[in-house]
Amino acid sequence: MNKTRDEALQFIYSVSDKLPSCKKLDSIICAPAIILRDLVKRQGDDLKIGAQNMHFAEHGAYTGEISPSMLVTTGVEYVILGHSERRAMFSETDQTVNLKIKAALAHQLKPIVCCGESLVERENNQTHQVLTTQITEALKGISEEELASLIIAYEPIWAIGTGKVASSETADEACGYIRELIRKLYSSEAADQIRILYGGSVSTKSVDELMAQPNIDGGLVGGASLDPDSFIELCQKAVKNQ
C-alpha cells in the first residue's frame, strides 16, 4: 500500500524508458487497484503492470473487492495471489488461493502465486511440509497447460519487511524443492519451464547473489523497488545474472 496516483505516475515516468528490453527480462510493477489503468496507459514497451490481489467471484456482495473481469478492463497482465500479508491479515487460505488462480486463468490473467513458511515453522523444520501443502492445495485442478501461465514466488514470511534475507543457499534450496514438487505433480518439462521467484527483503545488495542461484528465476521485491533508481538497478542486475 504505497504511492498516491501522482507519486505512481512520477515513478513510472522515471523508470519506463530505462529498463532492460522485455526480450531479456520481464519487469512488472504490481500496484494498488485504484491506479492500475493510469499505469497501464503509460507502461511503455519494456514494463508490465499487475494487480496485488483479486477476488475469485465474477461479481456479487463482496464490498471492497475487485473481480477478475474488473482487472481485465484495466489492461493488466499479472496478479499476485496468496501473498503472506493477505494470508496473515485477511484470512486467505490455500483453498481461496486455488479459487483465485482458477478465476485468473479463466480471464487470461497470469497469477504470481506466493508461498512460504513462518519463522516458527522453519525453526521446527517444517519448511518442506508447509510448501508441499501450499503448492499442492493451490494447484488442485490446474492442468499442466494452465500451469505454463503461472509464476510461483517463494517468500519466507520471516524475511518479509524484516531486513532478514534468506541466504542464497537457503533460498535456492527452497526454490529447488518447489521445482521438484512441480516435477512430481506434473512433469520434468513443467518443472524446468516454470518460473520461481524469491521474495523477502531483496535489495540491490543481495540481488546479485540471489539471482545467480540455479533455481531462482527472479525476484518478488517489496520496499527496495519503491525508489526508481533502485528499481532500475534491480532490473539491470537481474539481467546481468541470467
TORNUFI-623042 format. One record per residue (C-alpha): residue number from 1; residue in one letter; x, y, z negated. Coordinates in pm, whole numbers. Layout:
     n   res        x        y        z
   NUM     a        X        Y        Z
...
This chain:
     n   res        x        y        z
     1     m        0        0        0
     2     n      233      268      133
     3     k      219      579      355
     4     t      -64      810      448
     5     r     -164      843      813
     6     d       70     1138      866
     7     e      359      959      695
     8     a      298      647      901
     9     l      293      841     1226
    10     q      614     1019     1133
    11     f      769      678     1062
    12     i      664      523     1393
    13     y      785      824     1591
    14     s     1121      784     1415
    15     v     1169      416     1500
    16     s      974      321     1812
    17     d     1242      417     2067
    18     k     1539      299     1862
    19     l     1456      -69     1815
    20     p     1618     -365     1989
    21     s     1447     -488     2304
    22     c     1144     -711     2250
    23     k     1328     -962     2469
    24     k     1576    -1004     2183
    25     l     1364     -953     1872
    26     d     1004     -936     1754
    27     s      981     -619     1544
    28     i      646     -598     1362
    29     i      502     -343     1121
    30     c      210     -471      913
    31     a       21     -166      787
    32     p     -294      -81      592
    33     a     -608     -137      798
    34     i     -713      229      793
    35     i     -418      334     1014
    36     l     -378       32     1241
    37     r     -535      189     1551
    38     d     -325      502     1514
    39     l       -8      293     1508
    40     v     -107       61     1793
    41     k     -160      361     2020
    42     r      199      470     1951
    43     q      385      142     1911
    44     g      585      155     2235
    45     d      726     -144     2421
    46     d      953     -289     2153
    47     l      730     -274     1846
    48     k      418     -466     1749
    49     i      161     -385     1482
    50     g       -3     -628     1242
    51     a     -251     -621      955
    52     q     -178     -709      593
    53     n     -490     -916      534
    54     m     -836    -1004      664
    55     h    -1148    -1191      559
    56     f    -1238    -1522      721
    57     a    -1603    -1427      783
    58     e    -1712    -1256     1104
    59     h    -1945    -1019      915
    60     g    -2160    -1015      606
    61     a    -2192     -897      246
    62     y    -1820     -865      177
    63     t    -1792     -498       84
    64     g    -1447     -356      144
    65     e    -1323     -649      356
    66     i    -1203     -648      718
    67     s    -1317     -914      965
    68     p    -1101    -1070     1238
    69     s    -1309     -908     1512
    70     m    -1257     -569     1349
    71     l     -881     -626     1364
    72     v     -902     -727     1728
    73     t    -1066     -396     1816
    74     t     -766     -209     1671
    75     g     -531     -388     1912
    76     v     -310     -560     1654
    77     e     -150     -894     1736
    78     y      -49    -1021     1392
    79     v     -198    -1057     1045
    80     i      -31    -1154      716
    81     l     -227    -1421      529
    82     g     -181    -1563      181
    83     h       74    -1310       57
    84     s      167    -1384     -304
    85     e       28    -1050     -420
    86     r     -306    -1139     -262
    87     r     -297    -1477     -434
    88     a     -198    -1334     -773
    89     m     -412    -1019     -781
    90     f     -711    -1103     -562
    91     s     -768    -1474     -630
    92     e     -669    -1605     -287
    93     t     -634    -1983     -274
    94     d     -484    -2233      -35
    95     q     -839    -2305       80
    96     t     -924    -1942      163
    97     v     -589    -1907      338
    98     n     -684    -2207      553
    99     l    -1017    -2047      644
   100     k     -842    -1722      732
   101     i     -587    -1899      953
   102     k     -866    -2068     1148
   103     a    -1053    -1739     1187
   104     a     -739    -1556     1301
   105     l     -654    -1821     1559
   106     a    -1012    -1821     1688
   107     h     -968    -1450     1763
   108     q     -622    -1489     1920
   109     l     -450    -1321     1624
   110     k     -111    -1456     1519
   111     p     -106    -1545     1149
   112     i      203    -1486      935
   113     v      131    -1739      659
   114     c      304    -1686      325
   115     c      409    -1949       75
   116     g      640    -1958     -224
   117     e      686    -2059     -585
   118     s      689    -1866     -914
   119     l      993    -1842    -1141
   120     v      841    -2092    -1384
   121     e      776    -2337    -1102
   122     r     1133    -2302     -974
   123     e     1280    -2348    -1322
   124     n     1066    -2663    -1359
   125     n     1198    -2798    -1026
   126     q      853    -2774     -867
   127     t      951    -2572     -558
   128     h      908    -2858     -313
   129     q      581    -2966     -475
   130     v      439    -2613     -452
   131     l      549    -2568      -91
   132     t      408    -2906        8
   133     t       68    -2823     -141
   134     q       53    -2472        0
   135     i      159    -2569      353
   136     t      -47    -2888      371
   137     e     -364    -2718      249
   138     a     -313    -2408      463
   139     l     -270    -2610      781
   140     k     -560    -2851      737
   141     g     -747    -2879     1064
   142     i     -484    -2679     1255
   143     s     -372    -2852     1574
   144     e      -14    -2860     1697
   145     e     -115    -2639     1987
   146     e     -258    -2382     1745
   147     l       49    -2410     1523
   148     a      256    -2263     1806
   149     s       91    -1923     1744
   150     l      166    -1930     1373
   151     i      461    -1796     1171
   152     i      547    -1916      820
   153     a      704    -1683      564
   154     y      876    -1829      260
   155     e      860    -1567      -15
   156     p      958    -1689     -362
   157     i      741    -1489     -599
   158     w     1027    -1436     -842
   159     a     1220    -1244     -576
   160     i      946    -1007     -455
   161     g     1000     -648     -563
   162     t     1228     -755     -846
   163     g     1561     -684     -683
   164     k     1642    -1052     -724
   165     v     1730    -1215     -395
   166     a     1747    -1588     -350
   167     s     2097    -1685     -245
   168     s     2127    -1751      125
   169     e     2177    -2119       46
   170     t     1867    -2134     -177
   171     a     1653    -1954       81
   172     d     1780    -2173      364
   173     e     1718    -2491      167
   174     a     1356    -2395      105
   175     c     1302    -2291      467
   176     g     1464    -2616      576
   177     y     1226    -2809      352
   178     i      931    -2631      513
   179     r     1068    -2718      857
   180     e     1097    -3085      763
   181     l      744    -3075      626
   182     i      621    -2945      962
   183     r      814    -3229     1126
   184     k      626    -3481      912
   185     l      286    -3315      958
   186     y      324    -3256     1332
   187     s      636    -3340     1535
   188     s     1005    -3266     1579
   189     e      923    -3029     1862
   190     a      680    -2835     1642
   191     a      937    -2816     1362
   192     d     1205    -2689     1598
   193     q      978    -2430     1756
   194     i      803    -2280     1455
   195     r      948    -1957     1318
   196     i     1016    -1947      945
   197     l     1085    -1612      779
   198     y     1238    -1536      442
   199     g     1088    -1265      223
   200     g     1193    -1144     -118
   201     s     1390     -824     -179
   202     v     1554     -846      165
   203     s     1775     -541      217
   204     t     2030     -405      462
   205     k     2297     -554      234
   206     s     2154     -907      217
   207     v     2007     -941      566
   208     d     2332    -1043      742
   209     e     2392    -1348      528
   210     l     2027    -1449      521
   211     m     1978    -1423      898
   212     a     2293    -1626      961
   213     q     2134    -1933      800
   214     p     2020    -2211     1037
   215     n     1663    -2244      905
   216     i     1584    -1873      864
   217     d     1441    -1718     1180
   218     g     1364    -1370     1049
   219     g     1265    -1159      752
   220     l      942    -1051      587
   221     v     1067     -724      442
   222     g      894     -505      187
   223     g     1043     -196       26
   224     a     1359     -189      237
   225     s     1150     -143      551
   226     l      980      177      436
   227     d     1268      403      535
   228     p     1302      449      914
   229     d     1682      424      916
   230     s     1673      114      701
   231     f     1407      -46      923
   232     i     1615       18     1234
   233     e     1928     -120     1067
   234     l     1744     -434      956
   235     c     1624     -497     1311
   236     q     1968     -435     1459
   237     k     2133     -672     1211
   238     a     1873     -939     1281
   239     v     1966     -930     1650
   240     k     2337     -944     1569
   241     n     2290    -1258     1361
   242     q     2076    -1454     1606
